[in-house]
Amino acid sequence: MAETATGDHAERSGVPLIALHQVTKRFPGVVANDAVDLTLEKGEIHALIGENGAGKSTLMRVLYGLYPPDGGHIEVHGEKVKINSPRAALALGIGMVHQHFVLVDRFTVAENIILGAEGGPLVDLDRAVKHIEEQAQGYGFKVDARKRIDDLSVGEQQRVEILKALFRGVEVLILDEPTAVLTPAETKDLFENLRALKVDGKTIVFISHKLDEVLDIADRITVLRRGKIVGETTPSDTSKEKLAEMMVGREVLFRLEKPDVDSGKPLLQVEGLNLASKLHDVDLQVAAGEILGIAGVEGNGQRELAEVLIGLRSPDSGRITLDGKDITGRSVKQNRSLGCAFVPEDRHERGLVLNMSLWENSVLGRQSRAQYLGGWGVLAIKKIKELATRLIKEFDVRARSIGNEASTLSGGNQQKLILARELEDDPRLLIAQQPTRGLDVGAIEFVWKQILVQKEAGRAVLLISAELDEIYELSDRIVTIYEGRITGEYSPQDPPEKLGIGMTGGRGAEREAS
Amino acid sequence: MTGAFAFAALIGSVIVIAYGEDPIFVYRTVWAFGTSRPQDFAIVLENATPLIYSGLAVAVAFKAGLFNIGVEGQYIVGMAAAAGAAITMSGLPTALLLPLVIVAAMGGAMLWAAVPGVLKVKTGAHEVVTTIMMNGIAVSLVAWLILHPLRSGVTTTDLRTEDFPQSALVPNLATSLGIEDVIPDSIVHLTWLFPIALVVCVAVWFMMFRTRLGYEVRAVGSSPGSAEAGGVSIGGTQIKIFLISGALAGLVGLNHILGDTGYLGSNYETGLGFSGIAVAFLGRNHPAGIPLAALLFGMLLRGQDGLAILTELPIEILIILQGILILSVVVAYELVSRALARRRQAQLGRAAN
């Protein structure tokens, strides 16, 4: 507990609003929370940070009654309570907004908010609308209670989720990675809302791994590592670097040295690409030695773009050329043999065959190459195993044996295996889609470095990511994508707010102006 | 696995006791009828022979994520194709005719499997639905073939083909080895198709785990998305495996017509394809597990003869036992794999700390 800053809390008299005592939660083989003590004070924004799997969400799910704890207890206003369901948590004034919203798309905002809290067989919608709008206005939430959910943006839907909890009279609001789905402008709005809630005396638990945001919004920060609390601090007492070190347990580099490579001639050229209702007139160019970042909120055609480029889908119209050669509509196999490499956003669905061994996975995509085949279509297993051994060593994949199933690897090691495989044989074009999704800080650093190595080696890199940090860190040029259209081109020197305009298809601009 | 067998035996005992019979006696009878004399065990192997082929046919498709319920119809068509080849080319010597008959059986069944395969890949029609329908068509088609073009002209009452020429029949194993005094070939129809079945098991294993095709089949079966991103054609692989599955299905009915009856009658042996599903299941879809599962089923089948003679039990009791056994094995396997996953997670957890 190197950074426990208990000093300035000592004068707070009386009991905390909520106190978790020695809360322990075990899953088979893993201690997700190991005797955790945590207090939440009235009217504070308390950030809970840690790497993936550190136990942040689990701890809050225990508090919200989703998981029964295996040890320890919870006190509310100093009284020991048992919270064995979300209903019980709500009755105690504890609400939670999950990463994935639970809203009925075809219902209006008001209908969603009162759902389950109608208070009788008859529903007075007009009164509910009035009540909700009053409450929303009080906190500066911009929401039209009569709009249908499927007409709302993701940021607006999140506001509805928060209002839903407030409507049920919660005093403690837990937000699980709330900014993961938001554009920079929406994040700004959310933070304003949260500050308004704080002024009104609400307590907010903010789960995140984005350190800049935590330093911006939190009053207190608690750091979890491997299920244990490793420290508690305040933004004024710490820095991004210190927090990262606490989270990971070692020093982490944030600024990577970007190699200075003169971009060569355009290697990948995309002209007028259309795909059903998913992609519209997409034009792109990536030069050798260049990293082009495609920024956008998830679900705006990024997946389809990547799949068209690697050959998993055929475009309806448009032209894709690689080094002047038309590759439109070619198969994955053909594209791969021309030197295209693909790091998919979903490791399990598009990257690895989980119940096959590491050595079998290490050759996926190259199984037709003569060097890995003996005669008669028989696999040259010895050569494939040599390849696997080499890849695992070069990329430091932590595995006991190349005969183990891919499912036995951790997420970070699975991603390393995919990278190792895809970067083998010097590809000319790397399409990397959400390459660090779900990885911890240490693994992210590794993946970023590898992508920069590709640039240095003169390869063209198309980086598709919803994480602006990542886009800024790596890209030479940035384009934004919104509803399947390329909406703008930017440089890494442009501020995130400017990118936000492109990421919302210009709607951000209107908001900024108003 | 042992637990599953014990559990199945226990439930079986309860049923037997309910019938007023002694379960120990029942199990001893089943064991005795399958093992006391060489010829008893030979019958077990004879019973197991078609089940190895049908188990393999189901298993290869399953490895590609496909459920071939149509082995039943495929082997029936295969038998008809074999009968047609044997009768029309009856003048040829064994060295030519027998291989041609076997190829005809495999080809006919393959064709029958190709239809659902193409429908699956081209139109997305689910193979479970189409193969079941193809089963129905196969039964009617073969009934018509036996009634009209292939019908024997010898008698008016027999609904069957003519006898195949001797050169189309698969030699009896006991006769070939000169031990027909120990295993009389008039009773036991254990032919060379049994050792060939074991060779085919090895070939299927090699195909699955040592060739590119098998690699791609397993990748498509386990994770179609990842296979596709790895440049594997999902549709192409599925058609190939349907053809292979069909070819294996074509071998299922051969011991019956080429090793036993010597003709194709309208009362031909049915259900071997469906039993193959159970055999593949019990053998964990692995070419090493399938012969063992087929052996077990062969023994239970032989045991039915004993029970029919020595007890008042309905012979269905052993079919019930088969069902319970499959269920127990499935549950046991699930429990074991969960326990393994827990242990692995525990190890990972320790490693992480």
Interface residues (C-beta under 8 A of the other chain):
Chain A: F27 P28 G29 V30 V31 R226 I310 L312 S331 V332 K333 R336 F342 P344 D346 H348 E349 R350 G351 L352 V353 L354 N355 M356 E360 L364 G365 Q367 S368 L373 W376 G377 V378 L379 I381 T408 S410
Chain B: R210 T211 R212 L213 Y215 E216 R218 A219 S222 S223 G225 S226 A227 E228 A229 G230 G231 V232 S233 A341 R342 R343 R344 Q345 A346 Q347 L348 G349 R350 A352 N353
